[in-house]
Amino acid sequence: MVSPFDVLGLDDDADDDDVERAYRERVKEAHPDTGGTIEEFQLVRRAYRLLSEPGRDEDATVGDGDASDVDLTADADADGAGQIRVEFLDYEAIVDRGWRLDDDDLFAKASDADLPASDHGRLLVDPDESLLEAAENRGYSWPFSCRGGACANCAVYLVEGELSQPANHILSEDHAARGFRLSCNGYPVSDELKVVFNVKHVPELDELRLPPGPFRRARSQ
Ligand code: FES
């Protein structure tokens, strides 16, 4: 069995800030897109979850030293382990109602507005899913084109949380600093996210769009 502190390369007396910093570093290294494996990625996620719990058990372990021995079955995730909660909002709903993208109360307004489930809702992202894949796998039709980091069609705006961005050939550092990410290869590296999707319609991203890829038809939502 291995200690979650060892998984994140931390001393046993690490505080919450140390855990957060170590997790952000380790989860990027462990991601399959940057040379890691899904097993390693999930191991890091589980270690972080154990150490982030209020009143954490200092003696908890995340499994054997061999990541393949970690329980990755559906049962292991039944309590949400390894999954990231995402609250999403469609940019077009923001435009239709005259709201602003940088409004601090944006999601509170969305909650009060009784929007359709496809415009505002919540979904879970599995460890091996990008944000776009998770939306599609839950029956939502979010925009995309190249799925390779070369257009702004799949762009989202981060209101809370963080997405890793292993492939980005289109968004500038300024875009990234202001919260824009690509959902097609964006993998959550925080436990929760609030995102605005469909931001390809933001005027400054308009010229970075490609002709749309084929939308998948939404299943029941
Ligand atoms: S669909 Fe083109 S970068 Fe995501």
Residues whose N, C-alpha, C, O or C-beta is under 5 A from the ligand:
A	BS01	FES	F144 S145 C146 R147 G148 G149 A150 C151 N153 C154 L182 C184
